[in-house]
Amino acid sequence: MEQQIQDLVASIRKEGIDTAKAESARIVSEAEAKAASIIEDARRERDRMIEDARRSLETERASAEASIRQAARDVSLSLKKSIEDAYSAILRADTEKAMHGDALVAILGKVLSAELSDKAVELSPSDLEALEARLTAQFASEIRSGLEFRPSQGVTSGFRIAEKDGSGYIDVTGESAADLLLPYLSSSLKALIKG
């Protein structure tokens, strides 16, 4: 009987060990499968993060390129405006300089060859003072017909031919002459800038 008990114990022991081995193998197999699944999930997550980062970098690059193009356009427009402003200032200054003295009298001579009785020529106070004797001598017949020369604080160079009642005037000042010339200058500047 002792042998039978030993055989029974050995059988139980073998059965327990076999069961433990099977259970151990099953646990190891499940752990390996779970580890493989975790590794695969980690790889997918890594690939997703890399793709997200690549898309984000591409978006930032496209945005940076657009910003650079916009900045270049802004600089170009600013430069063009600065050049036009500089030429405009030069043109205005030179035109205003030319609308004094002999040039002013010559321009007046051309304009006053038309019928201008009952009109007033408005000049800057300094031009009227400097040219009064010359204007009176050169335009004596027009003055007898009703033309008058008078100072105007609104005129710095050139002149205005005004209705005596103040109802209107023709502006031939340096500023208005520069304004008339500016569109032609601007188109040639545009061609020069586009060059």
C-alpha positions as CSV (number, residue, x, y, z in Angstrom):
1,M,0.0,0.0,0.0
2,E,2.8,2.2,0.7
3,Q,3.8,1.8,-2.9
4,Q,0.4,2.7,-4.0
5,I,0.5,5.9,-1.9
6,Q,3.9,6.8,-3.3
7,D,2.6,6.1,-6.8
8,L,-0.5,8.2,-6.1
9,V,1.7,11.1,-4.7
10,A,4.0,10.8,-7.6
11,S,1.0,10.8,-10.0
12,I,-0.5,13.9,-8.2
13,R,2.9,15.6,-8.2
14,K,3.4,14.8,-11.9
15,E,-0.1,16.0,-12.7
16,G,0.5,19.2,-10.7
17,I,3.8,19.8,-12.3
18,D,2.4,19.1,-15.8
19,T,-0.5,21.5,-15.0
20,A,1.9,24.1,-13.7
21,K,4.0,23.7,-16.8
22,A,1.0,24.0,-19.1
23,E,-0.2,27.0,-17.1
24,S,3.2,28.6,-17.1
25,A,3.5,28.0,-20.9
26,R,0.0,29.6,-21.4
27,I,1.0,32.6,-19.2
28,V,4.3,33.0,-21.1
29,S,2.5,32.7,-24.5
30,E,-0.1,35.3,-23.4
31,A,2.6,37.6,-22.1
32,E,4.5,37.2,-25.4
33,A,1.4,37.9,-27.4
34,K,0.5,40.9,-25.2
35,A,4.1,42.2,-25.5
36,A,4.0,41.8,-29.3
37,S,0.7,43.7,-29.3
38,I,2.1,46.5,-27.1
39,I,5.2,46.7,-29.4
40,E,3.0,46.8,-32.5
41,D,0.8,49.5,-30.9
42,A,3.9,51.5,-29.9
43,R,5.2,51.2,-33.5
44,R,1.9,52.5,-34.9
45,E,1.9,55.3,-32.4
46,R,5.5,56.2,-33.3
47,D,4.6,56.2,-37.0
48,R,1.5,58.4,-36.4
49,M,3.6,60.8,-34.3
50,I,6.2,61.0,-37.0
51,E,3.5,61.6,-39.7
52,D,1.9,64.3,-37.5
53,A,5.3,66.0,-37.0
54,R,6.0,65.8,-40.7
55,R,2.6,67.4,-41.6
56,S,3.1,70.0,-38.9
57,L,6.6,70.9,-40.3
58,E,5.2,71.0,-43.8
59,T,2.4,73.4,-42.7
60,E,5.0,75.6,-40.8
61,R,7.3,75.6,-43.9
62,A,4.4,76.6,-46.2
63,S,3.3,79.3,-43.7
64,A,6.9,80.6,-43.4
65,E,7.2,80.7,-47.3
66,A,3.9,82.6,-47.5
67,S,5.1,85.0,-44.9
68,I,8.4,85.6,-46.7
69,R,6.5,86.2,-50.0
70,Q,4.2,88.6,-48.3
71,A,7.1,90.4,-46.6
72,A,8.9,90.7,-49.9
73,R,5.8,92.1,-51.6
74,D,5.4,94.6,-48.7
75,V,9.0,95.7,-49.0
76,S,8.6,96.0,-52.8
77,L,5.5,98.1,-52.4
78,S,7.1,100.2,-49.6
79,L,10.2,100.8,-51.8
80,K,8.0,101.7,-54.7
81,K,6.0,104.2,-52.6
82,S,9.2,105.7,-51.2
83,I,10.6,106.2,-54.6
84,E,7.3,107.7,-55.9
85,D,7.2,110.0,-52.8
86,A,10.8,111.1,-53.3
87,Y,10.2,111.9,-57.0
88,S,6.9,113.6,-56.1
89,A,8.7,115.8,-53.5
90,I,11.5,116.6,-56.0
91,L,9.0,117.4,-58.7
92,R,6.9,119.6,-56.4
93,A,10.0,121.5,-55.1
94,D,11.4,122.0,-58.6
95,T,8.0,123.0,-60.1
96,E,7.5,125.5,-57.2
97,K,11.0,126.9,-57.7
98,A,10.3,127.4,-61.4
99,M,7.0,129.2,-60.8
100,H,8.7,132.5,-59.6
101,G,10.4,135.4,-61.3
102,D,11.0,135.3,-65.1
103,A,9.3,132.0,-65.5
104,L,6.2,133.2,-63.7
105,V,6.0,136.3,-65.9
106,A,6.5,134.2,-69.1
107,I,3.7,131.8,-68.0
108,L,1.4,134.7,-67.1
109,G,2.1,136.2,-70.6
110,K,0.9,133.0,-72.3
111,V,-2.2,132.8,-70.1
112,L,-3.1,136.4,-70.2
113,S,-3.1,136.5,-73.9
114,A,-6.7,135.3,-73.5
115,E,-9.6,137.7,-72.7
116,L,-9.4,138.1,-68.9
117,S,-11.2,141.4,-68.2
118,D,-12.9,141.4,-64.8
119,K,-10.5,138.8,-63.5
120,A,-7.9,138.9,-60.8
121,V,-4.5,137.3,-60.8
122,E,-3.6,136.1,-57.3
123,L,0.1,135.7,-56.6
124,S,2.1,135.0,-53.4
125,P,2.7,138.3,-51.5
126,S,6.4,138.0,-52.1
127,D,6.1,137.4,-55.9
128,L,3.6,140.3,-56.2
129,E,6.0,142.6,-54.3
130,A,9.0,141.5,-56.4
131,L,7.3,141.6,-59.7
132,E,4.7,144.4,-59.3
133,A,6.4,147.0,-61.4
134,R,7.3,144.5,-64.2
135,L,3.7,143.1,-64.2
136,T,2.2,146.6,-64.3
137,A,4.4,147.6,-67.3
138,Q,4.0,144.3,-69.2
139,F,0.2,144.0,-68.7
140,A,-0.8,147.7,-68.8
141,S,-3.5,147.2,-71.4
142,E,-5.0,144.2,-69.6
143,I,-5.0,146.2,-66.3
144,R,-6.9,149.0,-68.1
145,S,-9.4,146.5,-69.3
146,G,-10.2,145.4,-65.7
147,L,-7.5,142.8,-64.9
148,E,-6.0,143.2,-61.4
149,F,-3.1,141.6,-59.6
150,R,-3.5,140.9,-55.9
151,P,-1.7,138.9,-53.1
152,S,-3.1,135.6,-51.8
153,Q,-1.8,133.7,-48.8
154,G,-3.1,130.5,-50.4
155,V,-0.5,130.8,-53.3
156,T,3.1,130.0,-52.5
157,S,4.3,129.8,-56.1
158,G,2.7,130.3,-59.5
159,F,-0.7,132.0,-59.6
160,R,-4.4,131.7,-59.7
161,I,-6.7,133.5,-62.1
162,A,-9.8,134.2,-60.1
163,E,-13.2,135.7,-60.6
164,K,-13.3,139.0,-58.9
165,D,-16.4,138.0,-56.9
166,G,-14.6,134.9,-55.7
167,S,-16.9,132.5,-57.4
168,G,-14.1,130.4,-58.9
169,Y,-10.6,130.3,-60.1
170,I,-8.1,128.5,-62.3
171,D,-5.2,127.2,-60.3
172,V,-1.8,127.5,-62.0
173,T,0.3,127.1,-58.8
174,G,3.4,125.1,-58.5
175,E,1.6,122.5,-56.5
176,S,-1.2,122.1,-59.1
177,A,1.3,121.9,-62.0
178,A,3.2,119.2,-60.1
179,D,-0.1,117.3,-59.5
180,L,-0.8,117.5,-63.3
181,L,2.7,116.1,-64.1
182,L,2.7,113.4,-61.4
183,P,0.6,110.8,-63.2
184,Y,2.9,110.9,-66.1
185,L,5.9,110.6,-63.8
186,S,4.2,107.7,-61.9
187,S,3.7,105.6,-65.1
188,S,7.3,106.0,-66.1
189,L,8.3,105.2,-62.6
190,K,6.2,102.0,-62.7
191,A,7.9,101.0,-65.9
192,L,11.3,101.7,-64.3
193,I,10.5,99.8,-61.2
194,K,9.0,96.8,-63.1
195,G,12.1,97.1,-65.4
